[in-house]
């Protein structure tokens, strides 16, 4: 499909549909590329590793994480829990 064909079909949409399409297209321009995402994750990983190494944060042992999640799930799905 060519750009001209897309344009022609888009102009056949209702004003509300065209507005939704424009919003979707504009939002798509703000999304980072895969390379940008990779760079962002590399920086985040480096930041977290540095925080761990410097002692600014402490890691949580896997066993503690599992137990915490188990308690939360039991609490969330308890028959006495009100919604």
C-alpha positions as semicolon CSV with decimal commas, in nm:
position;residue;x (nm);y (nm);z (nm)
1;X;0,000;0,000;0,000
2;X;0,141;0,340;-0,095
3;X;0,130;0,657;0,108
4;X;-0,118;0,804;-0,139
5;X;-0,351;0,506;-0,090
6;X;-0,328;0,536;0,286
7;X;-0,396;0,909;0,265
8;X;-0,699;0,852;0,040
9;X;-0,843;0,590;0,278
10;X;-0,772;0,806;0,581
11;X;-0,966;1,095;0,430
12;X;-1,267;0,865;0,395
13;X;-1,280;0,818;0,774
14;X;-1,515;1,016;0,996
15;X;-1,367;1,321;1,169
16;X;-1,356;1,127;1,499
17;X;-1,177;0,833;1,335
18;X;-0,927;1,069;1,169
19;X;-0,861;1,238;1,503
20;X;-0,797;0,899;1,667
21;X;-0,565;0,805;1,381
22;X;-0,372;1,132;1,411
23;X;-0,333;1,081;1,787
24;X;-0,206;0,727;1,732
25;X;0,039;0,843;1,468
26;X;0,169;1,126;1,686
27;X;0,213;0,894;1,982
28;X;0,406;0,652;1,762
29;X;0,661;0,924;1,688
30;X;0,741;0,954;2,059
31;X;0,828;0,587;2,100
32;X;1,197;0,512;2,128
33;X;1,364;0,300;1,863
34;X;1,497;-0,044;1,957
35;X;1,849;0,103;1,968
36;X;1,732;0,383;2,199
37;X;1,554;0,131;2,422
38;X;1,870;-0,078;2,439
39;X;2,075;0,227;2,540
40;X;1,817;0,324;2,803
41;X;1,824;-0,026;2,953
42;X;2,205;-0,031;2,950
43;X;2,210;0,296;3,148
44;X;1,947;0,166;3,391
45;X;2,138;-0,157;3,447
46;X;2,463;0,035;3,505
47;X;2,287;0,267;3,751
48;X;2,142;-0,025;3,948
49;X;2,471;-0,214;3,956
50;X;2,649;0,098;4,084
51;X;2,386;0,146;4,356
52;X;2,437;-0,212;4,469
53;X;2,817;-0,185;4,464
54;X;2,819;0,146;4,651
55;X;2,586;0,013;4,920
56;X;2,321;0,275;4,843
57;X;2,071;-0,009;4,803
58;X;2,068;-0,366;4,925
59;X;1,965;-0,669;4,730
60;X;1,680;-0,884;4,855
61;X;1,747;-1,258;4,874
62;X;1,526;-1,463;4,643
63;X;1,383;-1,655;4,936
64;X;1,257;-1,329;5,093
65;X;1,100;-1,222;4,765
66;X;0,924;-1,557;4,729
67;X;0,793;-1,547;5,085
68;X;0,671;-1,189;5,045
69;X;0,488;-1,277;4,723
70;X;0,338;-1,588;4,883
71;X;0,202;-1,378;5,174
72;X;0,062;-1,116;4,936
73;X;-0,108;-1,375;4,719
74;X;-0,256;-1,554;5,018
75;X;-0,382;-1,221;5,150
76;X;-0,527;-1,116;4,813
77;X;-0,708;-1,443;4,759
78;X;-0,813;-1,508;5,117
79;X;-1,183;-1,606;5,144
80;X;-1,226;-1,351;5,426
81;X;-1,094;-1,064;5,214
82;X;-1,364;-0,812;5,124
83;X;-1,369;-0,644;4,783
